[in-house]
Amino acid sequence: MKSFLLCRRWTVITIAGSLCLGIAMAATAPSLKGVMYVGTLDKKLLAINEDSGDIVGEIALGGIPRSTVLSADKTKVHVITTQMQVETVDLATRQVVSSFPLSDGKSLPRMPRGAYGRNFSGLAVDPGGRYLYTTIALAVKEIDQFRIDPPQFVQIDLEEKRISKSLPFPKGYDQGFGFAATYKISPDGKLLYVFDEDIVVFQLADLKEVDRIPLATPEYPGASPVRLAASDDPNDDPGKVTTVFTSVDPIVHRETLGLGVIDLNTRKVDFRPLGPAFPMIGFALTPDRKFGYSLMVNHTLGNREAEFWVWDVASHTVIKKAPVPARATFRLGMSSDGKKLYLYAAGSTIEFFDAATLQSTKLLYLNKDTTTNLIVLPGT
């Protein structure tokens, strides 16, 4: 009996100790709120506090990060490095929880270069969280030569850590979906939306085209086509994509800037004009979708000029402007609460701006050039 009581007492102490340890670990786990991430040339993913502008964590990677995508549940970041290694970072622990090569030892895979601010071609994540989808070009090592195979659309299995399926492109897409194509997967995981000259919808299982939303055919000769791209806006509603577009007025031939909202369930596209189109680099919407911020750029080289423009989305008007020192390259980002703007990709710095005053508040030096987009989690 005495032995039984001692055993019960030890069990209670052990359980209590385990609970205390679990609570302590949870208390010390980094918070995801108000933290953004960016990849750098020294093989790191940096965690940066949005409020203070301080680097609060450094996550060592196996290669230089080049293409990134948030997981469907927004708790992880999937990274493809220049060494074609797939690395998954858990944002809560700031640890690499999975890493594997896409090469099988004989073949050397490459992701084709993209455009419109993207380092590589489109990268899409499965809503279920198991798969990544992208375009891969293979150089296969033979006995006496390298064989360059045509690009293929591939499914990357994150659980089995390998390319689980390769599909040849449909007729008319011999070299892939396009130089600047971006991808989104439908909420049910069955359809692939390819954003290029048109929005083309394919069955994900066999890449059979099931629908096409025409954008590339102008309304009259000489007009420029509308073009949409799948954005990485973390505040988009599930199953929707919000992106900027330009179109041409058929009467006076004036270019117009607007927002396009694509419903991935119904395939409906809603075009919302904002105002006259001007040369622009980046457009960011506040989480409540009431205001937009754009970086307008004129001229080139030493004569380059840049301005922040603030748009009232409901009234389609520009309500504020402020000059910004011009740089050779720009990328525009926004904090999760919409209160800060970021300029980056011009070397090894991120400049912070107050969204209300459009004035610079901090210049953060990273010591190494940025190599990825700025990853911001949804606002709270």
Stockholm file with secondary structure:
# STOCKHOLM 1.0

chainA/1-380         MKSFLLCRRWTVITIAGSLCLGIAMAATAPSLKGVMYVGTLDKKLLAINEDSGDIVGEIALGGIPRSTVLSADKTKVHVITTQMQVETVDLATRQVVSSFPLSDGKSLPRMPRGAYGRNFSGLAVDPGGRYLYTTIALAVKEIDQFRIDPPQFVQIDLEEKRISKSLPFPKGYDQGFGFAATYKISPDGKLLYVFDEDIVVFQLADLKEVDRIPLATPEYPGASPVRLAASDDPNDDPGKVTTVFTSVDPIVHRETLGLGVIDLNTRKVDFRPLGPAFPMIGFALTPDRKFGYSLMVNHTLGNREAEFWVWDVASHTVIKKAPVPARATFRLGMSSDGKKLYLYAAGSTIEFFDAATLQSTKLLYLNKDTTTNLIVLPGT
#=GR chainA/1-380 SS CHHHHHHHHHHHHHHHHHHHHHHHHHHHSCCCTTEEEEEETTTEEEEEETTTCCEEEEEECSSCEEEEEECTTSSEEEEEETTCEEEEEETTTTEEEEEEESCCSSEEEECCBCCTTCSBSCEEECTTSSEEEEEEEEEEECSSSEEECCCEEEEEETTTTEEEEEEECCTTCTTCSCTTCEEEECTTSCEEEEESSSEEEEETTTCCEEEEECCSSCSSTTCCCCCCCCCCCTTSCTTEEEEEEEEECTTTCCEEEEEEEEETTTCCEEEEEEEECCCEEEEEECTTSSEEEEEEEESCGGGCEEEEEEEETTTTEEEEEEEECCCSCCEEEECTTSSEEEEECSSSEEEEEETTTCCEEEEEECSSCBCSCCEECCCC
#=GC SS_cons         CHHHHHHHHHHHHHHHHHHHHHHHHHHHSCCCTTEEEEEETTTEEEEEETTTCCEEEEEECSSCEEEEEECTTSSEEEEEETTCEEEEEETTTTEEEEEEESCCSSEEEECCBCCTTCSBSCEEECTTSSEEEEEEEEEEECSSSEEECCCEEEEEETTTTEEEEEEECCTTCTTCSCTTCEEEECTTSCEEEEESSSEEEEETTTCCEEEEECCSSCSSTTCCCCCCCCCCCTTSCTTEEEEEEEEECTTTCCEEEEEEEEETTTCCEEEEEEEECCCEEEEEECTTSSEEEEEEEESCGGGCEEEEEEEETTTTEEEEEEEECCCSCCEEEECTTSSEEEEECSSSEEEEEETTTCCEEEEEECSSCBCSCCEECCCC
//
